[in-house]
Amino acid sequence: MFGSLSLSLPGCAPPEPMKLGPPIAAPLLSAHSARMSDGGLLPVRATKAHGPCKAVIIALHGMNDYGTFIADAAEDWARQGIETLGIDLRGFGEAPLVGRWVGEDGFVNDLETIVRLAGQQYADVPIYVLGESMGGAITLLAAARDQLPGVRGIILSAPAVLGRQALGWFPSLALDVTASLFPGFSPTGQGLGVRPSDNEPMLNALGRNPLVLKGTRLDTVYGLVDLMDSALKRGGTDAIPTLFLYGAKDEIIPKTPTAQLLARYNHLHKGASWRFAYYPDGWHLLTRDRQAPIVIQDIATWVFNQDAPLPSGLERQDRQIPGHSGAD
């Protein structure tokens, strides 16, 4: 009711994602970039395995971040024989259309292209997709749409599922109206009083990094909320083994929508093809928090053996957030 009210106001129309161009080139994965069919070049931040490559992780960053988000974890994994490809998604880092929103189709189709290219380049090597926050939402939707061909497993690090229900009707309505009337307005989010991590030196470095966006256009925020809504309602699959990761101190993606996703995923998966690790000292940026080494090793262990106990010992056998059944 309230979401549709904004669209009836004079001059209000829902913001549309940026439209990508038609196919003009053959997709290609090189040492430093992935060329999409429309000619767009997405930077690839590759960390090569030390010695023989035993597995590949394609890593998707969160909102306003870019492909180096996984660099520290990638160095650790490289010593264990895992190569990591950190991707700058369109609209972020040094990819095309910085600051603009390309929508679910744009992100998912790009991911599918990268997965296919990696499958050709790394023949007979298992490929995994790791998505942090927004990257996790994209991964969930790509899995639901059967657009992760040949992927051996997905790792969801605090996937972004803060949709309209979790926001509440008034903030959702306010976003609809302001994004329609002032799509290019780019608030910074300062003063919201939320912390993404307890790793202050890392956060300070992000604040100084010019490739990390500081302001976000309202039409991009609108698109992100739509993406998170879709990920919560229909993301995931029972065809690909999945490792969920979530921190008890996460101030970005609340427990309630995360618990709802877990409950839906538990219903979707009739078998034991997904696992859930819950970190009491974890924040939102789990692979960069102060306790990141624990998470990083859990991921590597699962990549090499999806049935092995996680070294942290923090897996939840009930696959629930304590005190949150998902029926909230």
N, C-alpha and C positions, 0 to 999 in steps of 0.2 A: 504493500500500500504506500508506505512512505517513500520507498525507493523510486516508485513510478511518479510520485508527485512532482519531483524536480524536473522531469522531462516535459511536464505540461506547462511549466513557467515560460513566459515569453523569452525567446532567444536561447533557451536551454536545450542542448542536444548532447547526448552522451559522447565523450571524447572517443575518437577512433584511433586504433593503433596505426603506426606508420606502415604504409604499404611498400613491400619490397618489389624490386624489379623483376622482369621476366627472365627465364633462363637464357644466358648468353655465353656460358663457358662451362667446361667440364670441371666438376669439383676436384680439388687437389689438396692433399695434405703434405706440407713441406716441413722442414726443420723448425720454422719459426711462425708459420701461419697456416690457416685452413681457408682455401678459396671456396666460396659457395657458388651455386649455379648462377646467381645473379651478378657474380663478379666481386661480391663483398669479401674482404679479407679479414678474418678473425685471428688476432694474434694468439699464438700457442706458446705458452711458457713451459718448455719441456725440461724435465729433470731425468737424465738418463740413468739407467740401472748401472751399478758397479758390477761388471761382469755380465754373465748371461741374463737376458731379460726373462723373468719368470711370470710376470703379470703386468698389465697396464691399467692405470686408473685415469679416466677422463674426469676432470674436476671442474665443477661449475660453481661460481662464486655467488655471494649474496648481493642484495641491493646496494648500488653505488660503489661496489668493490670491483676488483678485476682479478686476472688469472694468477697473480703472485700470492693470493691469499693462502695458498696451500704450500708455499715454498719450503717452510721449515719442516713440515711433515714429509714433504717429498724427498728431502735430503736424507731423512731417517729411513724412509722406505727404499731409497736407491741403494743403500748399503745392504738391504735384504733382497735385492734383485727385482724391485718393482719400479717401473718407469711411470712417471706422472705427467700428464698433459693438462696444464692449467689453461683454461680457455677464457679469453676476454669476450663476453657475450655482447651482441649488438647493443649499442647504447651506452657501453661502459668501457673504462680503460682506454685502450687505443683502437678499439673496434669502430666501425662506421656508426654514424647517427648518435654520437655521444649526447646523453641527456634525454634522448627520445625513447619512446616505448614501441616495440615491434609486435607485442602481443603473443598470445599462446602459440598460434600457428607459426609465427616467425621463429620463436625460440625452439620449439619442439622440432620443426623441420631442420633447423641448423644442427641441432643435436643429433638427429638421425643421420644427417650427412656425415658428420664427424665420426660417428660410430661406424658407419659403413667404410669410410676411408681408413680408419684405424684397423678395422678387421682385415682389410686388404694388405695393409703395411705390416701388421703384426700377425701374420698367419700362424696358426697353431698356438698362439699365446692367449690365455684368458684375459678378457677385457671387462672391466668394471666401470660403473659410473658413480661418482660421488657428487652429491649436491648439498651445498650448505645454504640453509635459509631459503632465499628465493630460488637458488639453484636446486634445492630439494623439491620445491613445488614443481619446477619444470621437469625434473626427473620423474616425479610421480605421474605427471600427465603424459609424458612420453611413454612410460610403461603402460598406462591405461590405454593408450592409443596404438599399442603394439608397434612402436617406432624405436625400439632399442634392439635391432637385429643382432643376434649372436651374443648379447651381453650375458656374462656369467653371473652377475649379481649387481645390486645397487645398494649404496650406502647413503642414508638420509640423515644428515647432521642438522638437528633442529629445523626440520622443514617448515617453510613459511605457510601457515594455515590460519592466519589472523584475518578471517573474512568478515563479511558484514554482520553476521549474527554476533560474533564476538565483539565487534566494534560497538554495537548498539545502534538503534534506529536513528538517533539524532546525529551522532558523528557521521554515520553513513549518508544520511540526507544532506548534511552540510558539505560533505565531500562531493556528492553528486552535483550540487548547485555550484559550488565554487570552481570545481574542475571544468564545468560546462561554460561558466562565464569568464573565468580567468585561467585558461589552461596553461599558459606560460609562466604564471607566478611560481617562484621556486623557493619555498621556505627551507630553512636549514635544519629544522628540528631541534635546534639548541633550546635548552630550557625545559625540555620534556621530562627531565629527571630520571632517565633510564640509562643503565650502563650495559653495554654488550659484553663486557669481559672484566676480569679482575687483573688483567695484565696491562698495567698502566704504561710501561714503556712502549708496548706494541700499539696501544691506542694513540699515544702521542705521535708515534711515527706515521700512523694512518692520517692523523690530522695535518701533518706536514706534507703528505704525499699529494702532488697535484693531480695524479691519476685517480684518486679516490674522490668521488663527487661529494661536495659539501651541501649543495642545495638540490632539491628534487622538484621538477615541474609537477603541478597538480594533476595534469592529465596522465602523467606517469604514475603518480600515486594511485589514481583511479584504476589504471590498468593493473597495477600490482595487486590491489584489493580484489579485482575480478579474478586474477590468476590464483590468488590464495583461496578464494571461494571455490573455484573449480577443483583445485587440488584436494581440498577437504571433502568435497561432495563426490568426486569420481576418480581421484588419483589412485594409482597403484594397480597391481596385478598379482594373480596367484601363480603366474608362469615364471617369475624371476625371483630367486632367493633375495631376501632383503635384510639389511642390518639397520635398525633404527637407533639413533643416538640422541639423548636429550639430557640437559643439565637442570638440576633442581633449582638453580639460582638464575635461570633464564628470565630476563626482564623484557625481552623483545617479543617472543612468541609465548603467550600464556599457557598455563597447564590445561585449562579447560578445552580449548579447541584441539590441542595436541592429544589429549585423552580421547576426544571424540574421533580423531583420525585413527588412533590405535584401536579403538573399539570397532570401527568400521573395517579396518584392516584385518582384525581378528576374525570378523564375520566373513570377510572375503576369502581369507586363507583357511581352508579346512584342515590342512596339514601343518607341519612344523617347519615350513619353508621361510619363516621370518623370525628374527630375534630382536630383542629390545634391551639396550643397556641404558641405565639411569645413573647419572653421576651426581652424587650429593654435593660435590664441590664444583660442579661444572656450570658455566655461564652459557651465553649464546654462541660465542665463537670457540667451540669446543676444541678445535685443533690448534688454537692459539692462546687459550687460557693458561693460567699458571700450572694447571694439572694436565696440560695437553699431552705430555709423553704417555700418560696412561691411555688416553683415547687413541693416540697414534698407533700404539702397539696392539690395542684391541682390533683396530681395523686391519693391520697387517696379518694378525693371526687368523682372522676370519677370511681374508682373501686367500690365504694358503690352505685353509681347512675350515669349511663352513660349519663343520660339526664339532670343532675343537672348543673346549672351554675358553672363555675370554680371560686373558691374564689378570685383568682388573678384579675379577670376581664380582662385577657389578651388574651382571645380567639379571633381569627380572623374569623369572619363569612364568609369572602370571601375565606378563606383557602389559602391565598397567603402571601408571604413575601412582605412587602411594597416595591413597585418599581420593583418587580421581578414577572412577570406573568408566568414564565416558558417557554416562547417563545423566550428567549434570545438566 
